[in-house]
């Protein structure tokens, strides 16, 4: 049957002109095209085209959005199930279909697959199992058979690579899924059963009954180095004994998923994040272009407990209070104490285009490992502020970099609370760089402590102490 769920032409080939505009990118004999057809027909027959969000990750399924005239989201490799859950929770009325291959779903995305299945929220997962990494060059997949020759197992898969994983059985044993079935495509009868399973999986989602998982054994003639007919025979004779076809779970469950539609009203969102209704006072006379004309990058680095992440968030908050764009991207290292973890921050006049700070304008280092790791990355004319209580011998890559050592830890200890060393650092940052006026910093600190008003006075003293220490250090440089 023809279906309006498919686009009438494939834009990727020859800009959609001529015969190529009516072809697909799949290899001859590949099962993806058939499963695409079954999904499209089910969507049309069930009348849900305007509600569908198709999620496709990296792999041979990556170009699905060129074919399906539905909502589409491209997910990172392995993350389709997590993205699908996000769509379903954000828009409960949507029909979300996660379309994934074996390398994606059963390897890099295995954790997301299991977590989404156990959650049991009504999404439909279509799993294409062709026993190989198709798009990336024919490497061994988690579903490759014992003895199967691949690009990364030229002598055949051995016991030292483990046995092929049976995903349908693995998912079926979890409590969350309500429907799990494995199908194939090597005969007319099997294709008919596959089409029926795909439609049922989508219908169960429409009814709000739960999570459905349809595994499809699919041919990959290219990497099997066989004709399409030979590939069908190979799947039947080699894959089916390892991956038995049929129903793995079909639970009778009453409809239970009745989340109300999500509200994206601005006032309602402010309630969710407990944000203030009134805009903060602004103190900047303009963008601090003396540091960078349109986008200032900062990096805060230290060990767990140093407060680098909190300091970074305060800077992003201060930027937004002043009407600029501000971003904060945390990166937690493996160490809870010692070592280094960091946060990248940007303050932009209009919009942050890249939130990472590989070559920051300003580095604030709370310990010696962080200073050693990032000190050489500070750009020409930038600033390094560091805790000279714990780090020594700073040698920037460029003599134009201004280096200011302030004893963050020592000052905080003198105030009776080591935890305010990050606020000492913010004071030093203000004095050394003039990033924002003092009141801009203090407004962000007071906002953060609105539920702990007794701590505001201590933090204000820590901020003032950081300013004084940095001014003294800067004067000593002259």
BELURQUI-V853579 format. One record per pair of residues at least 24 apart in sequence whose ideal C-beta (glycine too) atoms are under 10 Angstrom apart, sorted by the first residue. I is the first residue (numbers start at 0). J is the second residue. Records with the same first field share a line. If there is no record, write none. Layout:
I = J, J
This chain:
0 = 36, 39, 40, 43, 44
1 = 39, 40, 43
2 = 36, 38, 39, 40, 41, 42, 43, 44, 48, 67, 68
3 = 39, 42, 43, 48, 68
4 = 35, 36, 38, 39, 40, 41, 42, 43, 44, 47, 48, 51, 53, 66, 67, 68, 69
5 = 35, 36, 38, 39, 40, 42, 43, 65, 66, 67, 68, 69
6 = 64, 65, 66, 67, 68
7 = 68
8 = 65, 66
9 = 62, 65, 66
10 = 62, 65, 66
11 = 62, 65, 66
12 = 65
15 = 65
23 = 62, 65, 66
24 = 59, 61, 62, 65, 66
25 = 59, 60, 62, 66, 133, 221
26 = 59, 133, 218, 219, 220, 221, 222, 227
27 = 220, 221, 226, 227, 230
28 = 184, 217, 218, 219, 220, 221, 223, 225, 226, 227, 228, 229, 230, 231
29 = 59, 127, 129, 133, 184, 217, 218, 219, 220, 221, 227, 230
30 = 59, 127, 128, 129, 183, 184, 185, 190, 193, 215, 216, 217, 218, 219, 220, 227, 230, 231, 234
31 = 58, 59, 60, 62, 63, 66, 98, 100, 127, 129, 133, 184, 215, 217, 218, 219
32 = 66, 184, 217
33 = 184, 190, 193, 194, 215, 217, 218
34 = 60, 98, 125, 126, 127, 182, 184, 190, 193, 194, 197, 213, 215, 217
35 = 60, 63, 66, 67, 98, 125
36 = 66, 190, 194, 197
37 = 125, 182, 184, 190, 191, 193, 194, 195, 196, 197, 198, 213, 215
38 = 63, 66, 67, 69, 96, 98, 123, 125, 194, 197, 198, 200, 201, 213
39 = 66, 67, 68, 69, 197
40 = 194, 197, 198
41 = 96, 123, 194, 195, 196, 197, 198, 199, 200, 201, 202
42 = 67, 68, 69, 94, 96, 197, 198, 201
44 = 198, 201, 202
45 = 94, 198, 201, 202, 204, 205
46 = 205
47 = 92, 93, 94, 201, 202, 204, 205
48 = 94
49 = 93, 94
50 = 90, 92, 93, 94, 95, 205
51 = 93, 94, 95, 96, 123, 201
52 = 82, 83, 86, 87, 89, 90, 93, 94, 95, 96, 97, 122
53 = 79, 83, 86, 94, 95, 96, 97, 98, 123, 125
54 = 78, 79, 80, 81, 82, 83, 84, 85, 86, 95, 96, 97, 98, 99, 122, 124
55 = 79, 82, 96, 97, 98, 99, 100, 103, 125
56 = 80, 82, 97, 98, 99, 100, 102, 103, 104, 107, 108, 111
57 = 99, 100, 102, 103, 107, 108, 134, 135
58 = 98, 99, 100, 101, 102, 103, 104, 127, 132, 133, 134, 135
59 = 100, 102, 103, 127, 129, 131, 132, 133, 134, 135, 217, 219, 221
60 = 97, 98, 99, 100, 103, 125, 127, 133, 134
61 = 98, 100, 103, 134
62 = 134
63 = 96, 98
67 = 96, 98
69 = 94, 96
70 = 94, 95, 96
72 = 97
74 = 98, 99, 103, 108, 111
75 = 103, 107, 108
76 = 102, 103, 106, 107, 108, 135
77 = 102, 103, 104, 105, 106, 107, 108, 109, 110, 111, 112
78 = 103, 107, 108, 110, 111
79 = 103, 104, 108, 111, 112, 115, 122, 124
80 = 104, 108, 109, 110, 111, 112, 113, 114, 115, 116, 118, 122, 124, 210
81 = 108, 110, 111, 112, 114, 115
82 = 111, 115
83 = 111, 115, 120, 122, 123, 124, 210
84 = 111, 114, 115, 118, 120, 122, 210
86 = 122
87 = 115, 118, 120, 121, 122, 204, 210, 256, 258
88 = 118, 120, 122, 258, 261
89 = 258, 260, 261, 263
90 = 258, 260, 261, 263
91 = 120, 121, 207, 256, 257, 258, 259, 260, 261
92 = 205, 258, 259, 260, 261
93 = 122, 204
94 = 121, 122, 123, 201, 202, 204, 205
95 = 120, 121, 122, 123, 124, 201, 204
96 = 122, 123, 124, 125, 197, 200, 201, 204, 211
97 = 122, 123, 124, 125, 126, 212
98 = 123, 124, 125, 126, 127
99 = 124, 125, 126, 127, 128
100 = 126, 127, 128, 129, 131, 132, 133, 134, 140, 142, 217, 219
101 = 126, 127, 128, 129, 130, 131, 132, 133, 140, 141, 142, 143, 163, 164, 166, 214, 217
102 = 129, 131, 132, 133, 134, 135, 138, 139, 140, 141, 142, 143
103 = 127, 132, 134, 140
104 = 128, 140, 141, 142, 166, 170, 212, 214
105 = 140, 141, 142, 163, 164, 165, 166, 169, 214
106 = 132, 138, 139, 140, 141, 142, 164
107 = 141
109 = 141, 164, 166, 169
112 = 166, 169, 170, 212
113 = 166, 169, 170, 173, 175
114 = 173, 175
115 = 170, 175, 176, 210, 212
116 = 166, 169, 170, 171, 172, 173, 174, 175, 176, 179, 209, 210, 211, 212
117 = 170, 173, 174, 175, 176, 210
118 = 173, 174, 175, 176, 209, 210
119 = 173, 174, 175, 176, 177, 208, 209, 210, 252, 255, 256
120 = 175, 204, 207, 209, 210, 256, 258
121 = 177, 201, 203, 204, 205, 206, 207, 208, 209, 210, 211, 254, 255, 256, 258
122 = 200, 204, 209, 210, 211, 212
123 = 178, 197, 199, 200, 201, 202, 203, 204, 205, 210, 211, 212, 213
124 = 166, 170, 176, 179, 200, 210, 211, 212, 213, 214
125 = 193, 196, 197, 200, 201, 211, 212, 213, 214, 215
126 = 166, 167, 170, 179, 181, 212, 213, 214, 215, 216, 217
127 = 184, 213, 214, 215, 216, 217, 219
128 = 163, 164, 165, 166, 167, 181, 183, 214, 215, 216, 217, 234, 238, 242
129 = 184, 215, 216, 217, 218, 219, 220, 221, 222, 223, 230, 234, 238
130 = 156, 163, 216, 217, 218, 219, 222, 223, 233, 234, 237, 238, 241, 242
131 = 217, 219, 221, 222, 223
132 = 219, 222
133 = 217, 219, 221, 222
136 = 222
137 = 219, 221, 222, 223, 224
138 = 222
139 = 163
140 = 164
141 = 165, 166
142 = 166, 214, 216, 238, 241, 242
144 = 233, 237, 238, 240, 241, 242
145 = 241
146 = 237
147 = 223, 237, 238
148 = 222, 223, 224
149 = 222
150 = 222
162 = 241
163 = 238, 241, 242
164 = 242
165 = 214, 241, 242, 243, 247
166 = 212, 214, 242, 247
167 = 212, 213, 214, 242, 243, 244, 245, 246, 247, 248
168 = 214, 242, 243, 247, 248
169 = 212, 247
170 = 210, 211, 212, 214, 247, 248
171 = 212, 214, 246, 247, 248, 249, 250
172 = 247, 248
173 = 210, 212, 248
174 = 250
175 = 209, 210, 212
176 = 209, 210, 211, 212, 247, 248, 249, 250, 252
177 = 203, 204, 206, 208, 209, 210, 211, 212, 248, 249, 250, 251, 252, 255
178 = 202, 203, 204, 208, 209, 210, 211, 212, 213, 246, 247, 248, 249, 250, 252
179 = 210, 211, 212, 213, 214, 246, 247, 248, 249, 250
180 = 211, 212, 213, 214, 215, 244, 245, 246, 247, 248, 249
181 = 212, 213, 214, 215, 216, 239, 242, 243, 244, 245, 246, 247
182 = 213, 214, 215, 216, 217, 244, 245, 246
183 = 214, 215, 216, 217, 218, 231, 234, 235, 238, 239, 242, 244
184 = 215, 216, 217, 218, 230, 231, 234, 235
185 = 216, 217, 218, 228, 230, 231, 232, 233, 234, 235, 236, 238, 239
186 = 231, 235
189 = 215, 216, 231, 234, 235, 239, 244
190 = 215
192 = 244, 245
193 = 217, 244
196 = 246
199 = 249
203 = 249, 250, 252, 254
204 = 256
205 = 254
206 = 252, 253, 254, 255, 256
207 = 252, 253, 254, 255, 256, 257, 258
208 = 250, 251, 252, 253, 254, 255, 256
209 = 250, 252, 253, 254, 255, 256
210 = 256
211 = 248, 249
212 = 247, 248
214 = 242, 244, 247
216 = 241, 242, 244
273 = 449, 450
274 = 446
275 = 320, 446, 449
278 = 319, 320, 322
279 = 316, 317, 319, 320, 321, 322, 438, 439, 442, 443, 445, 446
280 = 320, 321, 438, 439, 442
281 = 320, 321, 322, 323, 436, 438, 439, 442
282 = 317, 320, 321, 435, 436, 437, 438, 439, 440, 441, 442
283 = 317, 318, 320, 321, 322, 323, 434, 435, 436, 438, 439
284 = 436
285 = 321, 348
286 = 318, 321, 322, 323, 346, 347, 348, 349
287 = 318, 321, 323, 346, 348, 432, 433, 434, 435, 436
288 = 348
289 = 432, 433, 434
290 = 346, 360, 361, 380, 381, 382, 432, 433, 434
291 = 345, 346, 347, 348, 360, 361, 378, 380, 381
292 = 348
293 = 323, 346, 347, 348, 349, 350, 352
294 = 323, 324, 345, 346, 347, 348, 349, 350, 351, 352, 353, 360
295 = 323, 325, 344, 345, 346, 347, 348, 351, 356, 359, 360, 361, 381, 432, 434
296 = 326, 343, 344, 345, 346, 347, 351, 353, 354, 355, 356, 357, 358, 359, 360, 361, 362, 377, 378, 381
297 = 327, 342, 343, 344, 345, 346, 356, 359, 360, 361, 362, 363, 381, 382, 428, 432, 434
298 = 330, 341, 342, 343, 344, 355, 356, 357, 358, 359, 360, 361, 362, 363, 364, 369, 372, 373, 376, 377, 383
299 = 327, 329, 340, 341, 342, 343, 344, 356, 359, 361, 362, 363, 364, 365, 369, 373, 384, 421, 424, 425, 428
300 = 330, 332, 339, 340, 341, 342, 343, 359, 362, 363, 364, 365, 366, 368, 369, 370, 372, 373, 374, 385
301 = 332, 338, 339, 340, 341, 342, 363, 364, 365, 366, 368, 369, 370, 385, 386, 389, 407, 420, 421, 424
302 = 332, 334, 335, 336, 337, 338, 339, 340, 365, 366, 367, 368, 369, 389
303 = 331, 332, 333, 334, 335, 336, 337, 338, 339, 340
304 = 335, 336, 337, 365, 417, 418, 420, 421
305 = 336, 339, 340, 363, 364, 365, 366, 369, 386, 389, 407, 408, 417, 418, 420, 421, 424
306 = 365, 407, 411, 417, 418, 419, 420, 421, 422, 423, 424, 425
307 = 339, 340, 341, 342, 363, 364, 365, 366, 369, 420, 421, 424
308 = 340, 341, 342, 421
309 = 342, 418, 421, 422, 425, 444, 447
310 = 342, 344, 363, 365, 420, 421, 422, 423, 424, 425, 428
311 = 341, 342, 343, 344, 356, 363, 421
312 = 342, 344, 443, 447
313 = 344, 421, 422, 425, 440, 442, 443, 444, 446, 447
314 = 342, 344, 345, 346, 361, 363, 425, 428, 434, 435, 439, 440, 443
315 = 342, 344, 345, 346, 351, 354, 443
316 = 439, 440, 442, 443, 444, 446, 447
317 = 346, 425, 429, 434, 435, 436, 438, 439, 440, 441, 442, 443, 444, 446
318 = 344, 345, 346, 347, 351, 434, 435, 439, 443
319 = 346, 443
320 = 435, 439, 442, 443, 446
321 = 346, 435, 436, 439, 442, 443
322 = 348
323 = 347, 348, 349, 350, 351, 435
324 = 348, 349, 350, 351, 352
325 = 351, 354
326 = 350, 351, 352, 353, 354, 355, 356
327 = 354
328 = 353, 354, 355, 356
330 = 355
332 = 368, 369, 372
334 = 368
336 = 366
337 = 366, 368
338 = 366, 368, 369, 372
339 = 364, 365, 366, 367, 368, 369, 370, 371, 372, 373
340 = 365, 369
341 = 365, 369, 372, 373
346 = 434, 435
359 = 383
360 = 432, 434
361 = 401, 428, 431, 432, 434
362 = 395, 400, 402
363 = 403, 405, 407, 421, 424, 425, 427, 428, 431, 432
364 = 389, 390, 393, 404, 407, 424
365 = 389, 390, 407, 408, 420, 421, 424
366 = 390, 407, 408
367 = 391, 392, 393
370 = 394, 402, 404
374 = 400, 402
375 = 400
377 = 401, 402
381 = 432
382 = 428, 431, 432, 434
383 = 431
384 = 424, 425, 427, 428, 430, 431, 432, 465, 469, 472
385 = 424, 427
386 = 410, 411, 420, 423, 424, 427
387 = 468, 472
388 = 412, 420
389 = 420
401 = 431, 432, 473, 476
402 = 431, 472, 476
403 = 427, 428, 430, 431, 432, 468, 469, 470, 472, 473, 475, 476
404 = 468, 469, 472, 475
405 = 430, 431, 464, 465, 466, 467, 468, 469, 470, 471, 472, 473
406 = 464, 465, 468, 472
407 = 461, 464, 465, 468
409 = 468
410 = 460, 461, 464, 465, 467, 468
411 = 457, 461, 464, 465
413 = 461, 464
414 = 457, 458, 460, 461, 464
415 = 457, 460
416 = 454, 457, 458, 460, 461
418 = 454, 457, 458, 461
419 = 454, 457, 458, 459, 460, 461, 462, 464, 465
420 = 461, 465
421 = 458, 461, 465
422 = 447, 454, 457, 458, 459, 460, 461, 462, 463, 464, 465
423 = 458, 460, 461, 462, 463, 464, 465, 466, 467, 468, 469
424 = 461, 462, 465, 469
425 = 458, 461, 462, 465, 466
426 = 458, 459, 460, 461, 462, 463, 464, 465, 466, 467, 468, 469, 470
427 = 462, 464, 465, 466, 467, 468, 469, 470, 472, 473
428 = 462, 465, 466, 469
429 = 462, 465, 466, 469
430 = 462, 463, 465, 466, 467, 468, 469, 470, 471, 472, 473
431 = 465, 466, 469, 470, 472, 473
432 = 469
437 = 462, 463, 466
440 = 465, 466
